[in-house]
Amino acid sequence: MLGDFCCFRSRSSGKDAGVSDRDPVLLVSGIGGSMLHSKWKKFGFQTRVWVRLLLADREFKKKLWSVYNPRTGYTESLDDGTEIVVPEDDYGLYAIDILDPSAIVKCLHLTEVYHFHDMIDMLIGCGYKKGTTLFGYGYDFRQSNRIEKLKDGFKEKLETAYKAASGRKVNIISHSMGGLLVMCFISLHNDVFSKYVNKWICIACPFQGAPGCINDSLLTGLQFVEGIESYFFVSRWTMHQLLVECPSIYEMLPNPDFKWKKQPEIQVWRNQSEDGENSTKLESYGPTESVILFEEALRHNKLNYQGKTVALPFNFSILKWASGTRQILNNAQLPKGVSFYNIYGTSFDTPFDVCYGSETSPIEDLSEVCHTVPQYSYVDGDDSVPVESAKADGFSATERVGVAASHRELLRNKTVFQLIKKWLGVELSTDQLKTAKVMDAILQ
């Protein structure tokens, strides 16, 4: 109820703005960037399970823990009485706006869960109108980027935006893994994409994977928020138990077919005994060899759910599916007539290689890796996606621009907003930012 008071400024819907000269915009979120609700199958009652900062860990374990079904290709919740849904309110924008829209979050303005909020405000300020020229696409990010439900939902959003704008083609703005979803759609439904899309602005996409972050996510989990907020949020271990069963995570493993400047590695300091003498050895696993490590490190992984033990080892069924997805991504070709723009983050230490144990504290058994604090080697990027991966889209880009900002900060960065306005053609002033055509540019 407190959310109705004036802790936060009201938002205009853009109803009074002229929109006849605007092509519609569809915002597409990435992993963790969509609100998820748990819906009771019997009564239809819904509760928000992602994102929430109050009782987050408890609700996550009860409603969101899942296992992969190789027969259907879907990750399915352990709670048989509920299903996970994405709210469609506000033309799809609600689910990707403020991921926890509770009163306290809005009053404190916790930017960690403010997702597309600032960009939506910016676009409304430029004359875009919700439901006519501005739409959002949130989705169940646990699933594969090429699963039927996600593809059908994306196609429906394109058609809705196209018709609402009286047949004007859609401009897509995607963030992070949302770019892989779009890329899968292009590869599998090139003609549909060509029919409905004019421009695609891609932000912080892990085109060739996010080596350090994803390798470690499969082994030890993911900390979504840092600092004091993390004490009220989902724990790293709780998140890990979900990610091991998520096709989307496997689809962001480093591409073994990509010609990296240096192949990403997982390193483990191992204790060895030979002829009664102990020694330590640094073992290295590349993108292909890492599968051996994943299998061994996760062989004992399990969780307890409602008094039952559920085994969650490394999932080879998901790996096989993800390998098929990688081939689909590798084969994607941008349709003629569609303009592509790529914004990637720079100037932040970004995990690349990840190391477990040390020369003085080696790992005895590989299963210990999952309980070990990792050490990273870093490359330039946005703190999650390396520049090398984010730039390697494989398309003929109209512009490809590096912006000094972190992964999530790119969604509220002023330079990014200026670039988007320029590319959408809604701000053409003499002091407009200038970037080199096709050539890469770095903007501070």
N, C-alpha and C positions, 0 to 999 in steps of 0.2 A: 504493500500500500504506500509505503514511503516513496516509491518510485514516481508517484504522481505529483510530488512536491518539487520545489525549484532547486534541488541540488545540482541539476544539470540544465543546460540551456535547451529550449525547445528547438525542434528541427523542422524547417520548412519542407514541404513536399514538392515545392517547385510548381504548384498549380498555376501561379500567376505568370510564370515565365513563358516566353515564347519558345516553342519546341518544334516548330514546323521545319526549321533548318538543321535539326539534329538527327544524325543516324543513331539508332538505338545502341546502347552499351550493355553488354552482359559481363558481369564480374564472376570469375570462377576461382574458388578457394583452393587451398592446398591441403596437405595432411594436417589434421588437427584443427583446421580452419573453418569447420562447420559445426554448428550446434547440433547435438544429437539428443533425441528424446527416447525414453523407454515407454512403450505403449502397451498397456494391458490388453491382451487379445480378447478377453471376456467382456470387459466393461468399457474399453476404449480410453480409459484415463491415462494421461501422459505426465511424466516427470522428466525434468532435464537431468541428464547424466553427464553430459559433456557440453560445455565446460561449467563447472561449479566450484566455488571456493569454500563452501560450507558443506561438511559431511561428504566431501569429494571422494575420498579413498573408499569409504564404506559403500557408497552408492555405485561406484565404479566396479567394485568386486561383485556386488549383488546383481547388477544389470548389464554390465558391458563386457565382462570376461566372456571369451568366445573360443570356439574351435572351428577349424576349417573342415568343410565337407567336400571331399574330392569328387563325389558324385555330382554335386551341383556347382562346384566352383566358388561357393559363397562361404564366408566366415559367418557362423551362426552362433547366437548367444546361448550360453549354458542354461539360462532361465527360459524354460519352455513356455512359460505363461506370458512372456512378453516378446515384443519385437522392437527393433531399433528403427526409428523413423527420423527424418529431417523435417522440421517445421517449414511450411511453405508461406507463412505470413509475409506480408509486405512485398509481394511479387518475388519471393525468394531472397530478399535482402536481409530480413530479420535474422536468418540463421548464420549469416556471415558478417554481421555488423559488430555488436558487442557480444562476445561468446558467453559471458555471464552477465546478463542485463539486470542483476539484482540492484536494489537501491544503494547498498553499501559500496558496491563496485563503482557505480556511477558517481556517488558522492565523493569517493576517494580518487576517482578517475585513474583506476589501475590499468595503465596502458598495456600491460602484458596480455590482457584479454580484449583489448580494443583492436579488432581485426581490420575489416574494411571500413570502419566507422568514419575516419577522417577523409578517406577517398570518396565515400558516398556523399559526405557533406560538400566536398569540393565540387563534385559533378553536379549536385543540385544547385550549388551556387553559380555554376556555368549554364544553367537553364535546363538541365535534364529533369525529367519528371518520372517519378516512380510509376511503373505500370504502363507507361507509354514509350519512354525512351531510356529507362533505366531498370535493369533486372539483375537478379543474383542467382547463382547456381551453387547451392551447398549440397553435399552428398555424403554418404556413409564411407568415410575415408579408410575404413578397415578393409574394404573390398579392393579387388583388382581394378586397375585403371581401364581394363577392356571388358569388364563384366557387362552383361546385357542391360541390367537395370540402370547402371550409370550411363551407358551410351544412350539408352532410350530417353532417360531424363534430360540429358544434354540436348538431344535432338528436339525434344518437346520445348525446351526453353528457347532454342534458336527459332523455332517456328512461331512461338508465342510473341517473341520480341519483333520478329519480321512482320507479322500480321498487325500487331499493335501500332507499328510505325508506318502502316499503309504500304508495305512492300519495300521499305528501305532496308538495305543490307545491314547486318549487325557488326559492330566492332567489339571484339572480345578483349578483356583484360584479365589475364590469369596470373596467379601467384603460385610459386613453388611447384609442388607436385601436380597442381591443376594444369600446368603446361604439359605434363605427360599424358594426362587424361585427354586434353585437346589433341595431342599428337597421335594418340591411339585412334581417336575418332577420325582424324584426317586420313590415316593409313587404311582404315576399314570402311570409311564412308566419304571418300574424297568428293564424290558428286554432290552429296548433300551439303558438305562444308562449302563447296564452291557456290552453291545456289544461295546460301543464306549469309555468308560472311564476306565482309569487305576488308577489314583490317584485324590483325591479331597482335596485341601488345603483350609480350611475355615478360614476367618479372621473376627473377631468381629461380629459374627452373633447373633442376639437376638433370640435364639432358643425358649425361653419361654416368649419373649416379652421384652419391654424396659419400665417398669412401669412409672417412673417419667416423662420421655421425651414424651412418647406417650399420657399419660393421659392429660398432660398440653398442648400438641399440639392440641388435640381435643377441649380444652376449651379456650385457649388463643392464639394459633398459635406457630410458630417456627421461631427462628432467625437463619438463615443459616450461616451468617458471623457476626463477632463481630468487635468492634472498629470502626475506621473511615470509613472502607469500607461499613459498614452497611448503611451509609447515601446515598450511591449510588446504593443500592441494593433493593430487594423486602422487603417491610415492614412486620413486624410480623403479623399484621391484614390481609394484603393482602394474605399472605401465609395461614393463618388460614382458610380463605374462600374457598381455594382450598382443604385443608386437610380434612375438614368436609365431602367432597364428594369423598374421595379416599379410595377404598377398601384396598389398601396396608397398610394404617395407622391403620385401624380397625384390620387387621391381625397381627399387632404387639402389640396390647393390651396385658397386662399380662395374661398368661394362667391360667384360674381359676382352672384347673385340676392339675396343677403342685404343688408339695409339697414344697412351699417356706419355708425357715427357719422362716421367718416372712411374713405374707401376706402383699403385698403392699396396701397402702390405699390412698384415697383422703380425706382430712380433711377440714372441713369448720367451722369457728367460726360464729355461728348464734345468732342474737339478738332475744330474746323471751320476750313476755309480758304476765304476768299471775297475775290476781287479781290487775291490775293497777301497778304492779312492773315489771321493766325491768331487765333481766339477760342475761348472755351470756352462750352459751353451745357449746362445741366442738363436732360436728357430724363427724362420720367416715364411709367411704364407701369402702368396699373391692372390688375385681375384679368383682364380680357378682352384688353387690348393686350399683356400680358406674353407671350402666345404668340408674338408677332412677335420679341420679344427672345430667348426660349428657342430659337427656330428658328435665329436668326442666331448666337447665342453658342455653340451646341452643334454647329454645322454641321461642324466639323472633329474633333469628339470621337471618339476611338477607343481601343482597347486592343490589346495584343499577347498572344495566347493560343496557346501551344504552336507558336510560330513563324508564326502566322497573324495578320493584321490584321483586327480586327472593328470595323466602323463602328458608333458608338453616338450618333447625332444625337438631337435631341428627337423623341420617338416619337408621331406623330399618331394611330396606331392605339390606343395606350393612352389618349391624351387623349379620343378619341371614346368609348371604353369608360367612362372615368372620368366623362364628362358624363352618360352613362346612369345610372351609379351615383348621381350627385348628384341626379338626378330621383327615384330610388328613395328616397334619404334624405329628400328634401323631402316625399315623400308618406307617410312613416311616421306611423302613428297608434297610440298606446298602447291595447291592448285594455282593455275594461272589466273591472274587478276586479283589475287589476295595479297595484300601488303603485310609484311612481317617485320616487327620491331622487337628488339631484345634488350632489356635492361638487366644488368647483373651487378651484384654488390661487390665492392672492393674495400681494401684497406683494413680488413679485420682478420685476425688470426683464425684460420679455419682448419679443423682437424683433417688430416690426410692419412698418415700412418698412425696406428694405435698399438701400444705396447703394454704387456701385462707382466708383472713381476719385475725384478731387477737383478743385477749381478750379485748383489748381497742378499737379496730375498727372492730366490728363484721359486718357480711354481713346481710343486711335487707332482700333482695330478692335474690334467687339463680341465677337469670339472671345477677346479678352484678359480679358473679365469672368471666365471660368472659372479664371483664374490670379491673380485679384485678391483681396486681403483686404477683406472687406466692412465697411461701417460701418452700424450699425443706429440706428433711432429706436425708442424703447421705449414700451410701455404696461404697465399692471398685469396681472399674470398669475402663472404658476407657473414662469417662465423658458423655457417652450416654447409653451404655449397661452394666448392672451389671455383675460382674464376675459370680455370681450364675446362671444367665441366659445364658451367653455365653459358659459356661462349660457344660451345660446340653443338650448336643446334642443327647443323647440316643443311640449313636453308640459305637462300639468297636474301639476306636481310636488307631492308631499305635503310635501316640504321641499327647499329649495335653499340650500346652505350654503357660504360661502367660508371656507377655512382657510389661514392664513399658512404655506405650505410650498411647496417646489419640486416639480417634476413627479414625480420618482421618490421624493422624500422623503414624498410623500403616502401611499405604500404602507407606511410604517413610523411614521407620525405618531400620537402618543398621542390627539390630539383626534379624528382620523379614526377611530381604534379605538373611542373612546367613542361616537361617533355610530353606528358600525356595530353595536356591542353594543346600543345603544338601539333601533335600527330592527329588529334581528333579535329583540329581546325577550329577550335573555339577560342583561341587567344593568339592573335597574329599581330603583336605590337613590334615596334622597331627594336626594342630591347630584348626581343625573344632570344632564348638560348640558341646558340648555333653549334651544331655538331657535324662531324664529317660524315658525308653520305657513304654508306657501306663500310667505310673504315671504322675501326674501333676508336672510341673516344673515352677518356676518363674525366669525369666531372667531380670536383671536390664540393 
